[in-house]
Amino acid sequence: MKFSQILNHLADIAIEHSLTVNQDYDPEITGLAALDDATSGTLSYVEGAKFSSLVGTTNASALILPQDKTLQLQAQERGIAWITTPDPRLLFAKAIALFYQPYRPTPEIHPTAVIHPTAKVGNDVYIGAHVVIQQGVEIGNGAIIHPNVVIYPGATIGDRTTLHANCTIHERTQIGADCVIHSGTVIGAEGFGFVPTRTGWFKIEQSGRTVIEDSVEIGSNSAVDRPTVGETRIGSSTIIDNLVQIGHGCHIGSGCAIAGQAGMAGGVELGNRVILAGQSGIANQVKIGDGAIASAKAGIHHDVAPGEIVSGMPAVSHKIYLKVSAIYNRLPEMYQTFKQLQRKLNND
């Protein structure tokens, strides 16, 4: 595909972008690549001026650049075709669709699938080998259920939602439209509810349900538990990485991003557009406001205000955390100074 053809496609799918194009070169583009791995015939992108050294060495035939005259001139001098946009990474992400389409099976029901007679299956649905769909389940139009998925009684799966192989959807769970649940993930299993007694632990039955709103994506081997009563809810357009634990009764807002190995205890509430970095943990009943950010390994034991950035364990304001970190690096020097002062005082 010629670079000029790619530009035409990008103009169609990126109406919101302000594009500037270098039309001096029109190379043949056969694929996409990272900037430092690019070969002749590939298209890559540059996020900013800090990657200018790679522009000087890349073998890419075309680049998506930020609106930076220096980078444009650098690419021009090397004979590299380019297009500029305020958000190169986003445009590159959209360009991937020109060269790669994820596997999507054609609608069919595999003969080894076990579907209860009371289940309702919509139109144009794919149901793979050894899928088990129990009583009262509802599957929306265009849904994709990959092999070995188990869906418990009373669950509903929305239109065009994809359940990847070996995930499990427990009873009464509701999953909206256009969701993606990756392999090994368990939605709506029993929350961790036990009452201590003199003779041991008394198990609390988890009678609630889990609700996943539209356009949610949940990575592999994650768990979203149902509560004793009420519901656990994941808001629309939230993205969840692999190996994430969401406890019973949590309420996650819309547009949140939760990275791998993050975990939250029961009853946690996240506002909209909250970001939790990897291995961050949130204690029981904590509330985190809209747009707040927790950095990697943050241990959050208290409520976080909207828009606040927190770090550390226990988590504090990120500005305070940076000051503490700077002091931490100086502790050996400070300790030696302390010892010298102590010896001086003892001698006096």
Number of C-alpha atoms within 10 A of each C-alpha: 14 13 23 18 13 16 16 10 14 18 15 10 13 15 9 9 16 12 19 15 15 16 11 11 16 17 18 18 20 15 18 23 16 14 20 14 12 19 18 15 19 22 30 26 27 22 16 14 14 8 14 15 11 13 22 13 12 21 20 24 25 28 24 26 30 22 19 13 11 11 22 22 12 15 22 15 10 14 13 23 23 26 21 24 20 16 19 22 17 15 21 20 11 14 22 14 10 14 11 10 8 6 6 9 13 12 15 13 17 14 11 13 17 16 19 14 11 14 18 15 19 16 13 16 22 23 29 23 18 18 23 20 28 20 17 18 24 21 24 21 18 21 25 26 29 22 22 19 24 22 27 20 20 18 25 23 28 23 21 20 26 22 27 22 21 21 24 23 27 22 25 21 26 23 27 21 22 19 26 21 26 22 22 20 23 21 27 28 21 22 24 17 15 12 9 9 8 6 6 9 11 12 11 14 14 19 15 21 26 30 22 27 21 21 21 24 21 26 22 22 18 26 23 27 28 32 27 19 13 14 21 29 23 26 22 21 20 25 21 24 20 20 21 25 19 28 24 32 26 27 22 24 23 22 20 25 20 24 20 20 19 24 22 21 19 23 20 22 22 26 21 21 22 25 22 27 21 20 20 25 24 26 17 18 17 19 22 26 19 20 18 21 25 29 18 19 19 23 21 24 17 16 15 22 16 18 14 17 18 25 23 21 14 13 23 21 14 17 12 14 16 14 10 12 12 11 12 12 10 10 11 11 10 13 11 11 12 12 11 12 12 12 11 10 9 8 7 6
